[in-house]
Amino acid sequence: MSASVATPPKQKRQAKSNWGQNNLVGYLFISPWLIAFFLFTLIPLLASFFLSFTDYNILSNDWSFIGLENFDRMFNGDRRYWRSVEATVKYVVFSVPLRLVFALGVAMLLNTPRRGVGFYRAAFYAPSIVGGSIAVAVMWREIFGSDGLVNFVLALLGVEGPNWLGRPETAIWTLIILAAWQFGSPMLIFLAGLKNIPKQLYESAEIDGANAFQRFLRITLPMLTPIIFFNLIMQLISGFMVFTQAFIITGGKPLDTTLFYALYIYRRAFENFEMGYASAMAWVMLAVIAILTAIVFRSSSYWVYYESDGMD
C-alpha cells in the first residue's frame, strides 16, 4: 500500500497565493460589470423595495413610512390600477401568441432554400431592431390615424375607416398588431431551431407516407418545444413591460383602454410624483411575472421535449 504524501506547508502557501491572484485578476476583469450591477441594478432595486412602503414625493423629496398602505390603496382604492391590469392582460394574451405564430410561420418559409433568402431574413428582422423606438411608434400612429394609410386604402375600396386610435374597441388592437409585426427576434430563434432538426426525420416520415401537416405536427413542433419555451418566456416578460408604444401612440387613451401597467407606473412616478406608490406597483408586477414564469417552467416537463430525455 502506498502511503499518502502530505503537501509541504510552503507548497500550500504558494498554491493559496496563486489561487488568490487568479481570483483577483478575474474580479478585475469583471469589475466594470460588477460596478454597473451594483450602481444601476441592485441599489435601485433595494431602494425601490424600501420606497414601496413609504409615501415619497420626488418633487418635494419628503417621505414617511406608511407600511402596506400603498398596496391596500392599489388593490382596494384605485380603479385606474385595475383598468391598467385589464389592458395589460388583454395585450399579453393576444399579442404574445400572435407574435409567436407569425414568427414560426415566417421562420418556416425562410428555412426553405430559395434565392435571396438572406435579404428576406434581414428584412423581416429589421422591424424588431427599431421596434421599440419612438420613430416606429410615431409612424404607427400616423398609419392608423384618421387620415392615415389604413383609412386611405379603405377609402379606395369604398369603405369609411373608423378612428382607430380614438375608439375603445379598436385602439388596443392597433398596438397588438404592432406587436405581431415585430416578430423578427423570435423568428430568428425559431429559424435556428429549425435548422437543428435532423433532415433524416423528415425523410423517414415522408417514406412512411406522412403528409406536410403530419410532419409538422409530429416532428417540427416536438423538436421545437425548447425554442417555443424560451420564446414564450421572453415574450411574456416583454409583453408585461410594454411602454413606448402606448406612451407615444395612444397615451393610454381612450378611456384607459391602452393604459398599460408600465405606463401607469410612469405616470404615478413622474407625473403625479408618487414614487412610493409607483414602486409598490412595480414590485407587484415583478411578483406577477415571477409567478407566471415559474408556472411556465413548472409545466414545461409536460410539453417540452429534449433529445436527451430519450437517452435515459
C-alpha positions in Angstrom: 0.0 0.0 0.0 1.3 3.4 -0.9 1.3 6.0 1.9 -0.2 9.4 1.2 2.4 12.1 1.0 1.5 15.3 2.8 1.8 18.6 1.0 4.6 20.7 2.5 3.4 23.9 4.1 5.4 26.0 1.7 3.6 24.5 -1.3 0.3 25.0 0.4 1.0 28.7 0.9 2.2 29.0 -2.7 -1.0 27.3 -4.0 -3.2 29.6 -1.8 -1.3 32.6 -3.1 -1.7 31.6 -6.7 -5.5 31.0 -6.2 -5.9 34.4 -4.7 -4.0 36.1 -7.5 -6.1 34.3 -10.1 -9.3 35.3 -8.4 -8.1 38.9 -8.2 -7.4 39.0 -11.9 -10.8 37.6 -12.6 -12.6 40.1 -10.4 -10.6 42.9 -12.1 -11.8 41.8 -15.5 -15.5 41.7 -14.4 -15.3 44.8 -12.2 -17.0 47.1 -14.8 -20.0 44.8 -14.9 -20.0 44.4 -11.1 -19.8 48.2 -10.6 -22.7 48.8 -13.1 -24.7 46.0 -11.5 -24.4 47.5 -8.0 -25.0 51.1 -9.1 -27.7 50.6 -11.7 -29.5 47.4 -10.7 -29.0 46.2 -7.1 -29.0 49.5 -5.3 -32.1 50.9 -7.2 -33.8 47.6 -6.6 -33.3 47.8 -2.9 -34.3 51.5 -2.9 -37.5 50.7 -4.8 -38.4 48.0 -2.3 -37.9 50.4 0.6 -39.9 53.2 -1.2 -42.8 50.8 -1.8 -43.6 51.1 2.0 -43.3 54.9 2.0 -45.3 58.0 0.9 -42.4 59.5 -1.1 -42.9 62.6 -3.2 -39.9 63.1 -5.6 -40.8 66.7 -6.2 -40.6 67.8 -2.6 -38.2 65.0 -1.5 -40.4 64.3 1.5 -41.2 60.8 2.7 -42.9 59.0 5.5 -43.1 55.3 6.3 -46.7 54.1 5.8 -46.3 50.3 5.8 -48.7 48.4 3.5 -51.0 51.4 2.7 -49.7 51.7 -0.9 -50.7 48.1 -1.6 -54.1 48.5 0.1 -54.7 51.6 -1.9 -53.6 49.7 -5.1 -56.0 46.8 -4.6 -58.9 48.4 -3.0 -59.0 52.1 -3.8 -57.6 52.7 -7.3 -59.9 51.9 -10.1 -57.4 53.1 -12.8 -55.0 50.5 -11.4 -57.4 47.7 -12.3 -58.1 49.2 -15.7 -54.3 49.1 -16.4 -54.2 45.5 -15.3 -57.1 44.6 -17.6 -55.4 46.4 -20.6 -52.1 44.8 -20.0 -53.5 41.3 -19.6 -55.5 41.7 -22.8 -52.5 42.9 -24.6 -50.3 40.0 -23.4 -53.0 37.3 -24.0 -53.4 38.3 -27.7 -50.0 39.8 -28.7 -47.7 37.0 -27.4 -49.4 34.1 -29.2 -49.8 36.2 -32.4 -46.2 37.2 -32.4 -45.0 33.6 -31.9 -47.3 32.2 -34.5 -46.2 34.8 -37.1 -42.6 34.2 -36.1 -42.8 30.5 -36.5 -44.7 30.7 -39.8 -42.2 33.1 -41.4 -39.2 31.1 -40.0 -40.6 28.0 -41.8 -40.9 29.9 -45.0 -37.3 31.3 -44.7 -36.0 27.8 -43.8 -36.5 26.6 -47.4 -33.7 27.2 -49.9 -34.6 30.0 -52.2 -33.0 32.9 -54.0 -32.4 36.0 -51.9 -33.3 34.3 -48.6 -30.6 36.2 -46.7 -32.2 39.5 -47.8 -35.6 38.4 -46.7 -34.3 37.3 -43.3 -32.7 40.7 -42.7 -35.8 42.5 -44.0 -38.1 40.6 -41.6 -35.8 41.1 -38.7 -35.4 44.9 -39.3 -38.7 45.9 -37.6 -37.5 44.3 -34.3 -34.3 46.2 -34.3 -36.2 49.5 -34.2 -39.4 48.1 -32.9 -39.3 49.8 -29.5 -38.2 53.1 -30.9 -40.0 56.4 -30.9 -39.8 56.7 -34.7 -41.7 53.4 -35.2 -44.4 54.4 -32.7 -44.9 57.8 -34.4 -45.1 56.0 -37.8 -47.6 53.6 -36.5 -49.7 56.5 -35.0 -49.7 58.1 -38.5 -50.6 54.9 -40.3 -53.7 54.3 -38.0 -54.6 58.0 -37.7 -58.0 59.3 -39.1 -56.3 60.4 -42.3 -53.6 57.7 -42.2 -52.6 55.0 -44.7 -55.1 52.4 -43.4 -58.1 54.6 -43.8 -56.8 55.8 -47.2 -56.6 52.3 -48.5 -60.1 51.6 -47.1 -61.4 54.7 -48.8 -60.1 53.5 -52.2 -62.1 50.3 -51.6 -65.2 52.4 -50.8 -65.1 51.7 -47.1 -65.1 54.5 -44.5 -62.4 53.7 -41.9 -63.1 54.3 -38.2 -61.0 56.4 -35.9 -58.7 53.5 -34.9 -56.9 55.3 -32.1 -59.9 57.1 -30.7 -62.3 54.2 -30.2 -62.1 52.0 -27.2 -63.0 48.9 -29.3 -60.1 49.3 -31.8 -57.3 51.3 -30.0 -55.7 48.4 -28.2 -55.8 46.3 -31.4 -53.6 48.7 -33.2 -50.9 48.1 -30.5 -51.5 44.3 -30.7 -51.0 44.4 -34.5 -47.8 46.4 -33.9 -46.5 43.7 -31.5 -47.3 41.0 -34.0 -45.4 42.9 -36.7 -42.3 42.9 -34.5 -41.7 39.2 -34.8 -38.1 39.4 -36.0 -36.3 38.4 -32.9 -38.3 35.2 -32.1 -38.3 34.4 -35.8 -34.5 34.2 -35.9 -34.5 32.0 -32.9 -37.1 29.7 -34.5 -35.1 29.6 -37.6 -32.0 28.5 -35.7 -34.1 25.7 -34.1 -35.5 24.6 -37.5 -32.0 24.2 -38.9 -31.0 21.9 -36.0 -33.8 19.4 -36.7 -32.2 16.4 -38.5 -33.4 16.1 -42.1 -33.4 12.3 -41.7 -36.5 12.5 -39.6 -38.5 14.3 -42.4 -37.2 11.8 -45.0 -38.2 8.8 -42.9 -41.7 10.3 -42.2 -42.1 11.0 -45.9 -41.2 7.5 -46.8 -43.8 6.3 -44.3 -46.4 8.4 -46.1 -46.8 11.3 -43.7 -48.1 14.5 -45.3 -46.8 18.0 -44.6 -49.2 18.7 -41.8 -48.4 15.4 -40.1 -44.7 16.1 -40.4 -45.2 19.5 -38.8 -47.3 18.1 -36.0 -45.2 15.0 -35.3 -41.7 16.2 -35.9 -41.4 20.0 -36.2 -43.4 21.0 -33.2 -42.0 18.4 -30.7 -38.4 19.2 -31.8 -39.1 23.0 -31.4 -40.7 22.8 -28.0 -37.4 24.0 -26.2 -37.4 27.0 -28.6 -41.1 27.7 -28.1 -40.5 27.5 -24.3 -37.6 30.1 -24.5 -39.5 32.4 -26.8 -42.7 32.2 -24.7 -40.8 33.2 -21.5 -39.0 36.1 -23.2 -42.2 37.4 -25.0 -44.3 37.0 -21.8 -41.9 39.2 -19.9 -41.6 41.8 -22.6 -45.3 41.9 -23.0 -45.9 42.9 -19.4 -43.2 45.6 -19.7 -44.6 47.3 -22.8 -44.4 51.0 -22.5 -43.2 53.0 -25.5 -46.0 52.1 -28.0 -48.8 53.1 -25.6 -47.0 56.2 -24.4 -46.4 57.6 -28.0 -49.3 56.2 -30.0 -52.3 56.5 -27.7 -51.1 57.9 -24.4 -53.3 55.4 -22.6 -56.4 56.7 -24.2 -59.3 56.3 -25.0 -60.9 55.7 -21.6 -57.8 54.0 -20.3 -58.2 51.0 -22.7 -54.5 51.3 -23.6 -53.2 52.4 -20.1 -50.7 49.6 -19.8 -49.2 48.7 -16.4 -45.7 50.2 -17.1 -47.3 53.4 -18.5 -49.4 53.8 -15.3 -46.3 53.3 -13.2 -44.6 56.0 -15.2 -47.5 58.4 -14.7 -47.7 57.8 -11.0 -44.0 58.3 -10.5 -43.1 61.1 -12.9 -46.4 62.9 -13.5 -48.1 62.6 -10.0 -44.7 62.3 -8.3 -45.8 59.4 -6.2 -42.7 57.4 -6.3 -43.7 55.2 -3.3 -46.9 54.2 -4.9 -45.2 53.6 -8.2 -42.5 51.4 -6.5 -45.2 49.3 -4.9 -46.8 48.8 -8.3 -43.5 47.8 -9.8 -43.0 45.2 -7.1 -46.4 43.7 -7.7 -45.6 43.4 -11.4 -42.3 41.7 -10.6 -44.1 39.2 -8.4 -46.7 38.5 -11.1 -44.1 38.0 -13.8 -42.1 35.7 -11.5 -45.2 33.6 -10.7 -46.2 33.3 -14.3 -42.6 32.4 -15.3 -42.5 29.8 -12.5 -45.8 28.3 -13.8 -44.4 28.0 -17.3 -41.2 26.4 -16.0 -43.2 24.0 -13.9 -45.4 23.0 -16.8 -42.5 22.6 -19.2 -41.9 19.0 -18.1 -45.3 18.0 -19.6 -44.8 19.6 -23.0 -41.2 20.4 -23.7 -39.2 17.6 -25.3 -35.4 17.4 -25.1 -33.4 14.9 -27.2 -31.5 13.9 -24.0 -34.8 12.7 -22.5 -34.9 9.8 -24.8 -31.4 8.7 -23.8 -32.3 7.9 -20.1 
